[in-house]
């Protein structure tokens, strides 16, 4: 199964991302449930949350300091589907 890649990621406001994938799936993803927790405290330093980017090698949604989040969870949340269901369902190859 070829998972869709992140095409665009932008922090639209604190703890809210707009993400677009190569299969055309796009939408907002709220990360406020992670704010202030563990490694994610780094988002609050020097407005680091707004420095989000797509890591060129892995394709992960990332921030400075090698901080990233699971792209599959973001994709499934935006599509409104369960991760386990997505992973077990036969998917067409997407590029």
VMD Tcl script that draws the C-alpha trace (Angstrom):
set ca {
  {0.00 0.00 0.00}
  {1.38 3.39 -1.00}
  {0.32 6.00 1.54}
  {-0.49 9.50 0.19}
  {2.29 12.00 0.82}
  {1.89 15.39 2.46}
  {1.81 18.01 -0.28}
  {1.24 21.13 1.87}
  {1.31 21.82 5.59}
  {0.70 25.23 7.15}
  {0.10 26.37 10.71}
  {-3.02 28.53 10.38}
  {-3.13 29.40 14.08}
  {-1.60 28.07 17.29}
  {-2.01 24.26 17.37}
  {-4.03 24.14 14.14}
  {-2.60 22.83 10.87}
  {-3.97 22.88 7.37}
  {-2.73 19.77 5.57}
  {-3.13 18.68 1.94}
  {-2.15 15.23 0.68}
  {-1.19 14.09 -2.81}
  {-4.51 12.26 -3.26}
  {-6.43 15.53 -2.86}
  {-7.45 14.96 0.77}
  {-7.15 18.24 2.68}
  {-8.38 19.81 5.86}
  {-7.55 21.13 9.29}
  {-5.96 19.12 12.08}
  {-6.11 20.31 15.69}
  {-3.09 19.50 17.84}
  {-4.15 21.39 20.96}
  {-4.45 18.09 22.86}
  {-0.63 17.83 22.67}
  {0.21 21.41 23.65}
  {2.48 21.73 26.67}
  {3.05 17.97 26.89}
  {6.49 16.35 26.86}
  {8.49 17.18 23.69}
  {5.62 19.28 22.34}
  {6.46 22.03 24.85}
  {8.98 23.09 22.18}
  {6.08 24.48 20.11}
  {5.72 27.29 22.65}
  {9.32 28.48 22.34}
  {9.96 31.21 19.76}
  {6.66 30.42 17.98}
  {8.12 27.08 16.84}
  {4.66 25.72 16.08}
  {4.50 28.08 13.10}
  {7.80 26.67 11.74}
  {6.11 23.43 10.59}
  {7.41 21.81 7.40}
  {7.36 18.56 5.45}
  {10.57 16.65 6.17}
  {12.11 15.96 2.76}
  {13.39 12.43 3.43}
  {10.57 10.89 5.45}
  {7.68 13.09 4.29}
  {6.66 13.58 7.93}
  {4.97 16.68 9.31}
  {7.87 18.13 11.30}
  {9.24 21.01 13.34}
  {12.78 22.14 14.14}
  {14.56 19.90 16.63}
  {13.55 16.63 14.94}
  {10.00 16.83 16.26}
  {7.28 15.22 14.15}
  {3.81 13.68 14.30}
  {2.33 10.54 12.79}
  {1.11 11.45 9.31}
  {-1.25 8.45 9.08}
  {-3.20 9.69 12.11}
  {-3.51 13.15 10.54}
  {-4.69 11.72 7.22}
  {-7.30 9.46 8.78}
  {-8.59 12.18 11.11}
  {-9.08 14.58 8.20}
  {-10.87 11.84 6.20}
  {-12.95 10.90 9.27}
  {-11.89 7.27 9.19}
  {-10.37 4.86 11.72}
  {-6.62 4.22 11.30}
  {-6.97 0.45 11.77}
  {-9.73 0.27 9.17}
  {-7.63 2.27 6.72}
  {-4.56 0.10 7.22}
  {-6.43 -3.16 6.78}
  {-8.45 -2.04 3.75}
  {-7.00 -2.64 0.29}
  {-5.95 0.76 -1.02}
  {-5.03 1.79 -4.58}
  {-1.50 3.05 -5.15}
  {-1.35 6.85 -4.84}
  {1.53 9.02 -5.94}
}
mol new
graphics top color blue
foreach p $ca { graphics top sphere $p radius 0.5 }
foreach p [lrange $ca 0 end-1] q [lrange $ca 1 end] { graphics top cylinder $p $q radius 0.2 }
display resetview
